[in-house]
Amino acid sequence: MVSTKVEKIMTRVRNSKERVGRKTVISDEELEAILTKANKIQNEFYRLRALAVISVLRLTGKRRGEVAMLELANFKVEDDRYLSITFTLEKKRKGKVLNKQSKKLIPLSDSLTKHILKYLSYLRSIPNPPKYFLPRTCQNILFNLFLIDKDHHIKGRQVFNIVRKLTDKVWPHLFRETVASDIIKKDPTLIGIFKVMQRLDLESYETGFHYLRRFAGDIIIREEQKFT
């Protein structure tokens, strides 16, 4: 028991060091390598789930807890052009927890969207489909049993574990930073900050400016050099 606790503490320390040490977001090549490894998972459910989780994180930049709480009803195709995903945001106000809905649209034409749709199709094909996008599961390799708990979802920590089984250099929040980087590099202005805030459902302007400072620093330097 003690050794298990020590191992968990050491794992958290290693993860913390990796996050502090890493200065870059997820590259296209790195993402492709993660998807390739996910595609090699033998169990069909776990394979489709891993591909879908990575795709949702990369396309939306949402927090792992918000992804974990998604229900099948939160996914809808709109105008034959977009897949809408409605997230539940939990906000603490004066000791109370308030829930807020936030809908994100991702193009059906995006290559990552197909992974989400394929996983949704799998879940909906199950007799009496589960309520949640990421239902709890139980697998007994000895007796070759695989069960899906249709009434409960996994926790945010398990979303973290899904990612870490595919790569030891990426964690869920890094997808969030990558989405912010995409936006800021296309629009390194105050408008870009507001786009990041809207996409990631940020409440703090300070966080938006942090992303601008981090991901548009090279652009700002080049602009300054023009006048020196």
N, C-alpha and C positions, 0 to 999 in steps of 0.2 A: 504493500500500500504506500509506504513511504517513498520507495524507489519510483513508483508511478507518478507521485506528486512532484518529485524532483525532476523527472523527465519532462513533465508538462511545463514546469517553470523554466527549464533550460530551453525548451522549444520556443516559449514566448520570448525569451531573451534573444535567441538567434533571430527570430522573426523581426524583433524590434531593431536589431543591428542592421539587418538587410534593408529595412525600410528607410532607416536614417542614411545608410550608405548609398542607396540608389538615387541617381540624379536624373534619370531618363524615364520617359513614359514608355508604353508598350509599342514596339515597332510592328509594322505589318508582317515582317518575317517571323517575329516572336509569336504573334497571334496565330499565324499559320501553323507553326510548330505545335502550339498548344492544341489546336483543332485536330491536327493529324494524330496526336497522341490520344485525344478523346475518342477519335474514330476507331481506335484499335481495341477499345473496351469490348469484351466478348458479350456480356449481358446486354440485351437490346435496350432494356429500360434505362440502365445506368449510362449506356453509351449515348442514347438520345437526350437524356437529362443533362449530361455533362456538356454536350454541344449546345443545348438550349440555354443553359445557365451562362456559359461563356458569351453567347450571342446577346443575351439580354443585358449583361453587364457592359459589354462593349458598345452596344447601340444606345443605351440610356444613361449609363454612368450612375445608376441608382445604388443606394446603400444596400449592403447584403441583407439587413433585416427587412427592408422593404421588398426585396426580391423574394425572400423566404415566405412572406405573408400573402403573396399573390394567389388569387383564385382563378379557376378556369373561366369564370364569368367576367374576369377583368380583361380578357382578350377578345377583340372584335375586329373584323375586317371592315374598313370604311371606304366607300367610293371605288372599290376595286383597285385602290392605289396604296392604301396604308393599312398597317396593323396597329390598332390603338391598344395601349396597355395602360390600365388605370391602377395607379399605386395608392396605397394608404400611407399617409405620413402621420406619425405620432408626434404631436407638439405638446410640451409641458408648459402649462400656464397656471401660475399661482397654486402649485401643488396638485393641479388636475392635468390629466392627459386628454388632449383633444385630438380627434381624428380628422384629417383633411384629405380629400381626394385630389389626385393630380394625374391628368391624362397625357401620355406621350404618344406621338405618332412616329412610326418608323416606316420607311418605304418598303412595299412588297418586293420591289426590284433589288433591294440590297441582298447580297449573297448570304449574309448572316441570318436574315429573316426566315429563310427556308428551314433552318435548323429548328427555329422556334415553332414554325407551323407543323413540321414533321412530328415533333414531340407532342404538340397539342393533339394532333390527329391520333397518335398512339394512345394517349390518355382517354380521349373521347370514344375510342373504339372498345374500351374495357366495359363489360357489362356493369351497369351501375357505376359510372365513372367517379373518380375521387373529386372532392370539392376543391382541393388545392392544386396549384401548379407544381409544387414540390412536396408531395405527400411523404409522410414517413414510410419507411420500408423495413422489412425484416428478411434477412437472407440466412438460411442454414445450409452451408455447403455440404455438410455430412449427409443430410437427408434430401439434398437437392430441392429445398423448399424456398420459394420467393413469394413474399406477401406484401401487399400495399395497404397501408392504413388509410382508408378513404376519408377519414374525418379529422385528421390532424396534419399539420405541415411541419417541416423540419425547421430548425432554428438558424439564425444568422451564422452561428459558428460553423454549422454544417455546410453552409454555402462556401464559407472560407475553406473548409476541408476539401470540398469538391475541386476548387481551384488549385489548392496546394498539391493534390495528388497528380495533377497534370504538369506542374512546374514548381520548382523551389525558388523561382526568382520573381514571381508575380503573386499579388494578393488582390482581393476584390476592390479595395479602395484605389488601387493603381489604375483600374479601368475608369474610375471617376475622374482621376486627374488626366487621363488620356483623352476623355471626351472634352474636358475643359480646354486642353491643349489644342484639339481640333478647331474649336470655336475661336479661340483667341488668335491662333495663327492665321485664320481667314479674316478676322476682323479685330485687329489690335487697337481698339478704340473704346471709349466709354460705352458705346452701344454694344460692343463685344462683351463687356462686363455684364450688362443687363441680359444678354443672350445666355451667358453662362449661368447667371442667377436663375433665369427662367427654366433652363434645361435641367439643372441640378436641384431646383427648388431650394435655393439658398435664401436665408433671411438676412445674412450679414453682408453689407457692402465690402467690409474689410476682407472677407474671404474672396470675393470677386476680384478685388484689387490685387490680392496675393497671386491669383492665377495670371493676371495681366503682367505683373512684375516678373513672375517666374517664366512664363512661356513667350512673352514678347520682349524680353530683355535684349536679345540680339537685334531685333528690329529697331528698338529705341536707340541703341548704340549706333546703328548705321545711320539713323536719321540725324543724330547729334553730330556725327562725323562730317556730314554734308556742310555744316555751318562752322566748322573749325579749320 
